[in-house]
Amino acid sequence: MAKLTRDEFISALKEMTILEVKELVDAMKEEFGVDPSAVAVAAPGAVQTEDAGSSTKTVVLKNAGGNKIAVIKIIKEITGLGLVEAKGLADNGGNIKENIPADEAKAIADQLTEAGAEVELA
């Protein structure tokens, strides 16, 4: 496929309906994992801040899996929560630890995954 110039791309956008533009934006989100509308309106400082913060992660529990007791023990150990609160996190999922260094987040995610949990780093 031939590469479109900037002017050709803008000209093509002008011919699209709002629905077609929305579908294009959604397809770009899916294909590239980036919201083009957020990038287009972001100030240069905001982009730099995002890049600087990319070394921190949040560990999100999606599913405790079949060995929930082991997952609850790990959650208690990592977070310092009580048994009831740790069980609530294991039952409902959610953020285990927020804004921690990427290597620490990976280590926690590995621990939980080994215990059978489904974990995501955000």
C-alpha positions in Angstrom: 0.0 0.0 0.0 1.3 3.4 -0.9 2.1 5.8 1.9 -0.3 8.7 2.3 1.1 12.2 2.7 -0.2 14.3 5.5 -2.3 16.4 3.2 -3.8 13.3 1.5 -4.6 11.9 4.9 -6.3 15.1 6.1 -8.2 15.3 2.8 -9.5 11.7 3.3 -10.5 12.6 6.9 -12.5 15.6 5.7 -14.6 13.2 3.5 -15.4 10.9 6.4 -18.5 11.0 8.5 -18.2 11.3 12.3 -19.0 7.6 12.7 -16.3 6.7 10.2 -13.8 8.8 12.1 -14.8 7.2 15.4 -14.3 3.7 13.8 -10.9 4.8 12.5 -9.9 6.0 16.0 -11.1 2.7 17.6 -9.2 0.7 15.0 -6.0 2.7 15.7 -6.5 2.1 19.5 -6.8 -1.6 18.8 -3.9 -1.8 16.3 -1.4 0.3 18.0 -2.5 0.3 21.7 -2.6 4.1 21.7 -5.6 6.5 21.8 -4.8 8.9 19.0 -7.2 11.5 20.4 -5.3 11.6 23.7 -2.0 12.0 21.9 -3.3 14.7 19.7 -4.4 16.9 22.6 -1.6 16.1 25.0 0.8 18.9 25.8 4.5 18.1 25.2 5.1 18.2 28.9 2.4 15.6 29.5 4.0 13.2 27.1 7.4 13.6 28.9 5.8 13.1 32.3 4.1 9.9 31.1 7.5 8.6 29.8 9.2 9.5 33.0 6.5 7.6 35.0 6.6 4.5 32.9 9.2 2.9 35.2 6.4 2.5 37.8 3.7 -0.1 37.6 0.6 -1.2 39.4 0.0 -4.9 40.1 -3.7 -5.7 39.4 -5.2 -9.0 40.4 -7.7 -10.2 37.8 -8.5 -13.6 39.2 -7.2 -15.5 42.2 -7.4 -18.9 40.4 -7.9 -22.3 42.0 -5.4 -21.9 44.9 -7.1 -18.9 46.5 -5.6 -19.6 50.0 -2.1 -19.3 48.7 -3.0 -16.1 46.9 -4.6 -14.7 50.0 -1.4 -15.4 52.0 0.8 -13.7 49.4 -1.6 -10.7 49.3 -1.4 -10.4 53.1 2.4 -10.6 53.1 2.8 -8.1 50.3 0.3 -5.5 51.4 0.2 -5.9 55.1 -3.6 -6.2 55.0 -5.6 -8.3 57.4 -7.1 -11.6 56.5 -10.6 -10.3 55.7 -9.2 -7.5 53.4 -6.8 -9.8 51.7 -9.6 -12.3 51.1 -11.8 -9.5 49.7 -9.0 -8.6 47.2 -8.7 -12.2 46.2 -12.4 -12.6 45.7 -13.0 -9.4 43.8 -9.7 -8.6 42.3 -8.2 -5.1 42.2 -5.0 -3.3 42.7 -2.5 -5.1 44.9 0.2 -2.5 44.9 0.2 0.8 43.0 3.0 3.0 41.5 5.9 0.7 42.5 9.2 0.1 40.6 8.7 -2.1 37.5 11.1 -4.8 38.8 9.3 -5.0 42.2 5.9 -5.2 40.3 7.2 -8.0 38.2 8.5 -9.9 41.2 5.1 -9.6 42.9 3.3 -10.6 39.7 5.5 -13.7 39.4 4.8 -14.7 43.0 1.0 -14.4 42.4 1.2 -16.2 39.1 3.1 -19.1 40.6 0.3 -19.4 43.1 -2.2 -19.7 40.3 -3.5 -16.1 40.1 -4.1 -14.1 36.9 -2.3 -10.8 37.2 -1.8 -7.8 35.1 0.8 -5.0 35.3 -0.7 -1.6 34.5 
